[in-house]
Amino acid sequence: MRATDRFDGHVDKLDDWSRTELRIHSRQRSIRAVMISINKDFQDTYLGDNAPRFAPGQLVRHRRYGYRGVVVAHDGHCKADPAWYMANKTQPDRDQSWYHVLVHNSEIVTYAAESSLRSDDSDEPVRHALIERFFSAFVDGKFIRNDEPWPRS
């Protein structure tokens, strides 16, 4: 049995100009994860796709903020809306891989630049409400990604 087979609820995806909310409803609780919305209409034709340093399931740590997390998906360059990007305290280069990261012991999903992340060698699993939705197991310090697609707006 895969972890997603045990999921007994449903998912609602709500969009607005700056974010996507993924709400997971189950018999035990309701979980809300706020994610950055990817703007399909915004095309950075001058930005190429970069090979990712981190793979889905890999544990990472944010260099500036120190949080631990697990990579669930990546983009070859920043695909966030320019308004979201400019509203950030820092603006890492858009022309690098960017990662959707489930943050340990929270319901937060971040969108972080590759230069902002480093490997987390703790070999300790990340605890997050969406782990069972996107991963099937934790083996040898890495989560095993299942076939559930990452939501794209």
C-alpha positions in Angstrom: 0.0 0.0 0.0 1.3 3.4 -1.0 1.1 6.4 1.4 -1.4 8.1 -1.0 -3.7 5.1 -0.7 -4.2 5.9 2.9 -5.3 9.5 2.1 -9.0 9.6 2.9 -9.9 13.1 2.0 -9.9 15.5 -0.9 -7.9 18.5 -2.1 -9.2 21.9 -3.1 -6.9 24.2 -5.1 -7.7 27.9 -4.8 -5.8 30.5 -6.9 -5.4 34.3 -6.7 -2.8 36.6 -8.1 0.1 35.7 -5.7 -0.5 32.2 -4.3 -2.1 28.9 -4.5 -3.7 27.4 -1.4 -3.8 23.6 -1.3 -6.4 22.5 1.3 -6.4 18.9 2.4 -9.5 17.7 4.2 -9.4 14.4 6.0 -11.4 12.8 8.7 -8.9 13.8 11.4 -8.2 17.4 10.4 -8.1 20.1 7.8 -4.8 21.3 6.6 -4.0 24.4 4.6 -0.7 24.8 2.8 0.0 28.1 1.0 2.2 27.8 -2.0 3.6 30.2 -4.5 1.5 30.4 -7.7 3.3 29.7 -10.9 2.1 32.2 -13.6 1.9 30.3 -16.8 1.2 33.5 -18.8 4.5 35.0 -17.6 7.3 33.8 -19.9 10.9 34.6 -19.2 12.1 33.6 -22.7 15.6 34.7 -21.9 15.8 32.3 -18.9 16.8 28.8 -19.7 16.1 25.7 -17.6 18.9 24.7 -15.4 19.8 21.2 -14.2 18.7 20.8 -10.6 21.2 20.2 -7.8 18.6 18.8 -5.5 16.1 16.0 -6.4 12.6 15.5 -5.2 12.8 13.7 -1.8 16.1 15.2 -0.9 16.5 16.9 2.5 17.6 20.5 2.4 18.3 23.4 4.8 17.8 27.1 4.0 21.1 29.0 4.2 19.6 32.2 5.5 16.6 31.2 7.6 17.8 27.8 8.8 14.6 25.8 8.3 14.8 22.1 7.3 12.6 20.7 4.5 12.2 18.2 1.7 12.2 19.0 -2.0 8.9 18.0 -3.5 9.3 19.6 -7.0 11.6 22.0 -8.9 11.5 24.4 -11.8 14.5 25.1 -14.1 14.2 28.8 -13.4 12.0 31.0 -11.2 8.5 30.8 -12.6 6.9 33.0 -10.0 5.0 36.1 -10.9 7.3 39.2 -11.0 5.2 41.0 -8.3 5.8 38.1 -5.9 9.5 38.0 -6.7 10.0 41.8 -6.2 8.0 41.6 -2.9 10.7 39.3 -1.4 13.2 40.7 1.0 15.9 39.1 -1.1 15.9 38.5 -4.8 18.1 35.5 -5.7 18.9 35.2 -9.3 15.9 34.0 -11.3 18.1 32.1 -13.7 18.8 29.1 -11.5 16.7 26.1 -10.3 14.0 26.9 -7.8 12.4 24.4 -5.5 9.1 23.8 -3.8 10.0 22.7 -0.3 7.8 21.3 2.5 9.1 22.9 5.7 9.6 20.6 8.7 7.2 20.9 11.6 4.9 23.3 9.8 2.2 23.5 7.1 4.4 25.8 5.1 5.5 25.2 1.5 8.3 27.5 0.3 9.6 28.4 -3.1 13.4 28.7 -2.7 16.2 29.4 -5.1 19.0 26.8 -5.4 21.6 29.3 -4.0 19.5 29.6 -0.9 19.6 25.9 -0.1 22.1 23.4 1.0 21.9 19.7 1.7 20.7 18.6 5.1 22.7 15.6 6.2 20.7 15.0 9.4 19.0 11.9 7.9 16.0 12.8 10.1 12.6 12.7 8.3 10.7 15.9 7.8 7.3 16.1 9.4 4.7 17.9 7.3 1.1 17.4 6.6 1.7 16.8 2.8 4.4 14.2 3.2 2.0 11.2 2.7 0.4 12.9 -0.3 3.7 13.3 -2.3 6.0 10.6 -0.9 5.7 6.8 -0.4 8.5 6.1 2.0 11.6 7.5 3.9 14.7 5.3 3.2 18.3 6.0 4.0 17.8 9.7 4.7 15.7 10.4 1.6 12.0 10.5 0.9 10.8 8.4 -2.1 8.7 10.5 -4.4 5.4 8.9 -5.6 3.6 9.7 -8.9 1.3 12.4 -7.4 1.8 15.5 -9.6 2.7 18.7 -8.0 -0.1 21.3 -8.4 0.5 23.8 -11.2 -1.7 26.8 -11.6 
